[in-house]
Amino acid sequence: MKLTEIAFPRYNLDKLPPDAANSRKIEYYSLSGIPEDYVSHAPDFGQTADILRDYLRYKYPRRELCIRGVSLAEHNRVNSSAKTVDELIATVERLGHDRFDPSIAGQGYANEQNRKIDIFAYDVYPNVDDEDLIYFFMSFYYFGLASSGEPSLLDIIIVYDRTRLSVVEHTYPGRDDIKRDGFTFKSDPRDAILEILKIKR
């Protein structure tokens, strides 16, 4: 299993003003509902997405991929056993994914159909230029605001072979739109991993 470090210029957060960092929890995120301080101090999502797309295009030009981003801070919020990024990586290498304990509540795996979902991830076709990778990075930053009141950044990106995963169509509680971001593994999850990317800080 290959581990690669990758750097994204301007991906570290600029320092937020104290009043922004201590603001109340944001219940639902949208750009129009986020305080300007968070938007103006956010990473350059477009540049970051371009760097990742170029890397994946170079390494896996004809592969169908799924990528899953993981934040150590979000894991620790639900009592993860991993206390460092390297421990988180070790968990992924051992299990093939980061779900150290699927029974823990709060990991966001509830769906209206009560279907089994092993992981949530993004379909990626490296040779296609689209905005999915921008939303991939944005979702982490703004999900952190929505869930804990503070922005969160990715620590690792797990690159999966899409052909070793099966999509699970589902809907979230309270929503009608059909989502295709849930997946199950066809066999041993470890065999589905192509690479783990560790974000340089």
PASE-865614 format. One record per residue: residue in three letters; y, x, z of N, C-alpha, C in turn. Coordinates in steps of 0.02 Angstrom, whole numbers, plus 50000, padded with zeros to 5 digits. Example, Ala and Ser with C-alpha at 12.3 -4.5 7.8 and 13.67 -1.06 7.14 Angstrom:
<tizas>
- res  n_yy  n_xx  n_zz  ca_yy  ca_xx  ca_zz  c_yy  c_xx  c_zz
- ALA  49716  50660  50390  49775  50615  50390  49835  50660  50390
- SER  49888  50642  50354  49947  50684  50357  50002  50645  50394
</tizas>
This chain:
<tizas>
- res  n_yy  n_xx  n_zz  ca_yy  ca_xx  ca_zz  c_yy  c_xx  c_zz
- MET  49941  50043  50000  50000  50000  50000  50062  50045  50000
- LYS  50106  50035  49952  50162  50080  49945  50223  50055  49983
- LEU  50256  50101  50019  50318  50087  50054  50374  50126  50021
- THR  50427  50093  50002  50483  50124  49968  50547  50106  50004
- GLU  50591  50155  50014  50657  50141  50041  50705  50128  49983
- ILE  50747  50079  49991  50795  50062  49938  50863  50050  49970
- ALA  50915  50074  49937  50983  50068  49964  51023  50019  49924
- PHE  51061  49977  49958  51106  49929  49926  51177  49944  49950
- PRO  51220  49976  49909  51289  49988  49929  51323  49923  49950
- ARG  51361  49927  50002  51399  49870  50028  51354  49815  50054
- TYR  51291  49832  50071  51248  49781  50099  51255  49776  50174
- ASN  51275  49830  50207  51289  49825  50279  51350  49781  50289
- LEU  51350  49743  50343  51405  49697  50356  51468  49735  50376
- ASP  51524  49716  50347  51588  49738  50374  51594  49708  50443
- LYS  51632  49741  50486  51639  49717  50555  51678  49651  50555
- LEU  51648  49601  50586  51681  49536  50591  51732  49536  50647
- PRO  51788  49501  50638  51836  49494  50693  51802  49461  50753
- PRO  51823  49479  50814  51790  49452  50874  51787  49376  50876
- ASP  51840  49343  50853  51840  49270  50856  51789  49241  50807
- ALA  51776  49276  50752  51726  49252  50705  51656  49264  50731
- ALA  51646  49323  50760  51579  49341  50785  51557  49296  50842
- ASN  51605  49268  50878  51588  49227  50935  51597  49152  50922
- SER  51603  49134  50858  51615  49064  50842  51554  49022  50856
- ARG  51562  48957  50857  51508  48912  50874  51453  48913  50821
- LYS  51395  48889  50840  51339  48885  50793  51356  48839  50735
- ILE  51339  48860  50675  51351  48819  50615  51287  48781  50601
- GLU  51292  48715  50600  51232  48674  50594  51202  48674  50524
- TYR  51244  48676  50474  51220  48675  50405  51264  48720  50363
- TYR  51234  48760  50319  51275  48808  50284  51288  48787  50212
- SER  51349  48796  50192  51371  48791  50123  51434  48833  50120
- LEU  51449  48860  50062  51508  48903  50058  51571  48867  50080
- SER  51575  48803  50065  51635  48766  50083  51640  48754  50158
- GLY  51584  48760  50194  51585  48746  50265  51584  48808  50309
- ILE  51585  48867  50278  51581  48930  50316  51651  48956  50329
- PRO  51667  48976  50390  51733  49005  50404  51748  49064  50357
- GLU  51809  49069  50336  51829  49120  50287  51811  49190  50310
- ASP  51814  49203  50375  51798  49270  50400  51728  49291  50380
- TYR  51681  49244  50382  51612  49261  50363  51606  49274  50289
- VAL  51642  49235  50249  51639  49243  50176  51670  49309  50155
- SER  51729  49324  50183  51765  49384  50162  51731  49448  50186
- HIS  51691  49445  50239  51658  49504  50264  51584  49508  50243
- ALA  51564  49463  50199  51494  49462  50177  51480  49522  50131
- PRO  51417  49541  50125  51398  49593  50078  51413  49572  50006
- ASP  51410  49619  49960  51418  49604  49889  51350  49581  49862
- PHE  51340  49515  49864  51274  49488  49845  51258  49501  49772
- GLY  51308  49496  49728  51296  49507  49657  51274  49577  49642
- GLN  51308  49626  49671  51289  49696  49660  51219  49710  49689
- THR  51206  49683  49747  51141  49692  49779  51085  49663  49736
- ALA  51096  49603  49710  51046  49571  49668  51034  49611  49604
- ASP  51087  49639  49575  51079  49679  49514  51037  49741  49527
- ILE  51048  49773  49584  51010  49833  49601  50935  49817  49609
- LEU  50921  49763  49645  50851  49743  49654  50819  49723  49588
- ARG  50855  49685  49547  50828  49665  49482  50813  49726  49438
- ASP  50859  49774  49437  50848  49834  49396  50787  49873  49421
- TYR  50779  49876  49486  50722  49912  49514  50656  49877  49495
- LEU  50654  49811  49505  50593  49774  49489  50579  49775  49414
- ARG  50631  49774  49374  50622  49776  49301  50593  49843  49280
- TYR  50614  49896  49313  50588  49963  49297  50516  49971  49320
- LYS  50501  49947  49382  50434  49957  49410  50383  49908  49383
- TYR  50404  49845  49372  50356  49792  49355  50382  49751  49295
- PRO  50391  49784  49238  50425  49750  49181  50388  49690  49154
- ARG  50322  49688  49160  50284  49633  49131  50243  49595  49183
- ARG  50263  49601  49246  50227  49568  49299  50262  49504  49322
- GLU  50223  49456  49343  50250  49398  49378  50248  49414  49452
- LEU  50306  49409  49484  50312  49430  49553  50333  49373  49598
- CYS  50319  49381  49662  50350  49342  49715  50378  49392  49765
- ILE  50437  49379  49789  50466  49422  49840  50480  49382  49903
- ARG  50466  49412  49959  50480  49381  50023  50523  49428  50064
- GLY  50580  49405  50086  50624  49444  50128  50611  49430  50201
- VAL  50618  49482  50242  50605  49476  50313  50661  49509  50352
- SER  50685  49474  50403  50736  49500  50448  50706  49510  50517
- LEU  50712  49570  50543  50685  49583  50611  50720  49539  50662
- ALA  50786  49529  50654  50823  49489  50702  50797  49418  50705
- GLU  50781  49389  50646  50755  49321  50645  50685  49318  50675
- HIS  50645  49371  50664  50579  49373  50695  50585  49376  50771
- ASN  50631  49417  50795  50639  49423  50868  50664  49359  50899
- ARG  50698  49319  50859  50723  49255  50884  50666  49208  50902
- VAL  50609  49216  50869  50551  49174  50885  50496  49215  50919
- ASN  50519  49265  50958  50474  49304  51001  50423  49345  50962
- SER  50446  49380  50912  50401  49423  50874  50375  49480  50918
- SER  50315  49502  50904  50288  49560  50939  50315  49625  50911
- ALA  50347  49622  50853  50376  49681  50821  50447  49692  50848
- LYS  50460  49750  50876  50526  49764  50904  50568  49811  50861
- THR  50537  49842  50812  50572  49886  50766  50552  49868  50695
- VAL  50591  49890  50647  50574  49877  50577  50508  49910  50559
- ASP  50495  49970  50584  50432  50003  50569  50372  49964  50598
- GLU  50381  49934  50656  50327  49893  50684  50317  49830  50642
- LEU  50372  49803  50615  50366  49745  50571  50328  49764  50508
- ILE  50343  49822  50480  50308  49846  50421  50234  49855  50436
- ALA  50219  49882  50494  50149  49892  50514  50112  49825  50518
- THR  50146  49773  50541  50116  49706  50544  50100  49681  50474
- VAL  50147  49691  50427  50137  49670  50358  50078  49708  50327
- GLU  50075  49772  50340  50020  49812  50312  49952  49790  50341
- ARG  49952  49768  50403  49889  49748  50435  49867  49678  50414
- LEU  49915  49632  50407  49899  49562  50393  49907  49542  50320
- GLY  49951  49579  50284  49968  49559  50216  50028  49513  50213
- HIS  50056  49499  50271  50116  49456  50276  50146  49468  50345
- ASP  50202  49435  50360  50237  49446  50423  50226  49392  50474
- ARG  50183  49344  50459  50171  49289  50506  50122  49311  50560
- PHE  50148  49349  50607  50107  49379  50660  50070  49326  50701
- ASP  50100  49267  50707  50068  49212  50744  50089  49146  50713
- PRO  50050  49120  50665  50069  49058  50630  50077  48998  50675
- SER  50053  49001  50737  50057  48943  50782  50125  48937  50816
- ILE  50166  48990  50813  50231  48987  50848  50277  48938  50814
- ALA  50306  48893  50853  50353  48844  50826  50417  48879  50805
- GLY  50452  48848  50758  50518  48874  50739  50516  48921  50681
- GLN  50459  48930  50649  50455  48975  50592  50468  48939  50526
- GLY  50484  48876  50529  50507  48841  50469  50452  48821  50420
- TYR  50391  48809  50444  50337  48793  50398  50320  48719  50396
- ALA  50362  48678  50428  50350  48605  50427  50368  48577  50358
- ASN  50328  48530  50334  50343  48496  50272  50317  48425  50277
- GLU  50346  48380  50238  50331  48309  50244  50258  48294  50228
- GLN  50227  48333  50185  50158  48320  50165  50107  48353  50212
- ASN  50133  48392  50260  50089  48428  50306  50040  48473  50269
- ARG  50063  48503  50215  50021  48548  50176  50021  48618  50206
- LYS  49966  48652  50197  49961  48721  50221  50004  48766  50178
- ILE  50047  48804  50210  50089  48853  50176  50081  48919  50213
- ASP  50060  48970  50177  50053  49036  50207  50119  49072  50213
- ILE  50158  49070  50160  50223  49104  50159  50272  49065  50116
- PHE  50335  49076  50128  50388  49056  50082  50412  49118  50046
- ALA  50423  49112  49981  50443  49169  49941  50479  49145  49878
- TYR  50508  49193  49842  50544  49178  49780  50503  49202  49720
- ASP  50494  49159  49671  50468  49181  49606  50518  49227  49573
- VAL  50495  49282  49546  50540  49328  49512  50508  49350  49446
- TYR  50546  49345  49393  50526  49370  49328  50577  49424  49310
- PRO  50561  49488  49320  50610  49542  49316  50650  49544  49251
- ASN  50620  49523  49196  50656  49528  49132  50702  49468  49118
- VAL  50705  49422  49164  50748  49363  49156  50810  49371  49199
- ASP  50868  49366  49168  50931  49368  49205  50948  49299  49230
- ASP  50947  49290  49294  50968  49226  49323  50999  49240  49391
- GLU  51019  49188  49425  51054  49197  49489  51008  49190  49549
- ASP  50943  49185  49538  50897  49175  49594  50902  49231  49645
- LEU  50908  49293  49621  50910  49349  49668  50974  49349  49709
- ILE  51029  49324  49680  51090  49318  49719  51079  49269  49776
- TYR  51049  49212  49761  51035  49162  49813  50984  49188  49864
- PHE  50940  49231  49842  50891  49261  49887  50926  49298  49943
- PHE  50976  49339  49925  51013  49376  49976  51061  49331  50015
- MET  51094  49286  49980  51141  49241  50014  51106  49198  50066
- SER  51045  49175  50050  51011  49129  50095  50999  49161  50163
- PHE  50984  49226  50164  50973  49259  50228  51037  49263  50268
- TYR  51090  49283  50236  51154  49291  50270  51176  49224  50300
- TYR  51174  49171  50260  51199  49107  50283  51148  49068  50325
- PHE  51084  49081  50315  51034  49050  50359  51043  49075  50430
- GLY  51058  49139  50437  51071  49165  50504  51128  49129  50538
- LEU  51181  49116  50500  51237  49079  50528  51216  49010  50549
- ALA  51176  48978  50507  51156  48909  50521  51109  48905  50580
- SER  51065  48954  50587  51013  48949  50638  51033  48979  50705
- SER  51073  49032  50703  51089  49067  50766  51163  49077  50777
- GLY  51205  49060  50728  51277  49069  50736  51301  49137  50715
- GLU  51256  49182  50694  51276  49249  50672  51239  49264  50606
- PRO  51273  49300  50561  51240  49317  50497  51182  49364  50508
- SER  51132  49360  50465  51076  49406  50468  51065  49438  50400
- LEU  51037  49498  50401  51024  49535  50340  50949  49551  50335
- LEU  50927  49561  50274  50857  49581  50263  50844  49651  50290
- ASP  50785  49661  50316  50763  49727  50335  50708  49752  50289
- ILE  50665  49707  50266  50614  49727  50217  50606  49672  50165
- ILE  50583  49691  50106  50566  49645  50053  50494  49659  50033
- ILE  50452  49608  50039  50381  49615  50019  50374  49592  49947
- VAL  50348  49635  49905  50338  49619  49834  50264  49601  49824
- TYR  50253  49539  49804  50185  49513  49793  50170  49505  49719
- ASP  50106  49511  49703  50080  49494  49636  50074  49418  49633
- ARG  50116  49387  49591  50119  49314  49588  50052  49283  49568
- THR  50011  49319  49530  49947  49291  49507  49897  49284  49564
- ARG  49911  49315  49621  49866  49310  49679  49889  49258  49729
- LEU  49939  49218  49709  49966  49165  49752  49962  49098  49716
- SER  49955  49045  49754  49957  48977  49727  50018  48942  49756
- VAL  50056  48910  49712  50116  48874  49735  50097  48810  49771
- VAL  50135  48791  49821  50125  48728  49857  50189  48687  49850
- GLU  50186  48634  49811  50243  48590  49805  50249  48548  49869
- HIS  50311  48541  49892  50320  48505  49955  50393  48482  49960
- THR  50406  48442  50010  50475  48422  50026  50486  48436  50100
- TYR  50548  48452  50117  50566  48464  50186  50584  48398  50220
- PRO  50573  48393  50285  50593  48332  50321  50666  48315  50309
- GLY  50678  48252  50291  50747  48229  50280  50774  48243  50211
- ARG  50732  48272  50166  50756  48287  50098  50705  48260  50048
- ASP  50732  48242  49988  50689  48213  49936  50672  48262  49881
- ASP  50709  48317  49875  50697  48364  49820  50632  48402  49831
- ILE  50594  48409  49776  50530  48444  49779  50542  48519  49776
- LYS  50513  48554  49824  50521  48627  49827  50457  48661  49803
- ARG  50466  48720  49773  50410  48759  49749  50413  48830  49778
- ASP  50439  48835  49839  50446  48900  49870  50391  48915  49921
- GLY  50344  48870  49928  50288  48881  49973  50227  48906  49935
- PHE  50189  48952  49966  50131  48981  49932  50073  48990  49981
- THR  50013  48988  49953  49953  49009  49990  49922  49068  49953
- PHE  49886  49109  49990  49852  49166  49960  49784  49144  49932
- LYS  49768  49168  49873  49703  49152  49842  49646  49190  49875
- SER  49661  49248  49902  49609  49289  49934  49643  49329  49990
- ASP  49618  49388  50004  49647  49429  50058  49721  49443  50044
- PRO  49766  49423  50089  49837  49433  50078  49856  49505  50065
- ARG  49820  49552  50094  49837  49622  50084  49829  49644  50012
- ASP  49782  49612  49977  49771  49629  49907  49827  49604  49862
- ALA  49867  49557  49887  49921  49529  49846  49984  49571  49848
- ILE  49989  49616  49896  50050  49657  49903  50051  49713  49852
- LEU  50105  49717  49815  50116  49773  49770  50156  49829  49803
- GLU  50203  49809  49846  50247  49859  49875  50287  49827  49932
- ILE  50307  49868  49980  50353  49847  50032  50417  49888  50025
- LEU  50473  49855  50019  50537  49889  50014  50572  49887  50081
- LYS  50590  49945  50107  50627  49950  50170  50700  49963  50154
- ILE  50743  49920  50180  50814  49925  50163  50846  49981  50204
- LYS  50876  50029  50170  50911  50084  50204  50974  50058  50237
- ARG  50987  50081  50297  51049  50064  50332  51095  50124  50336
</tizas>
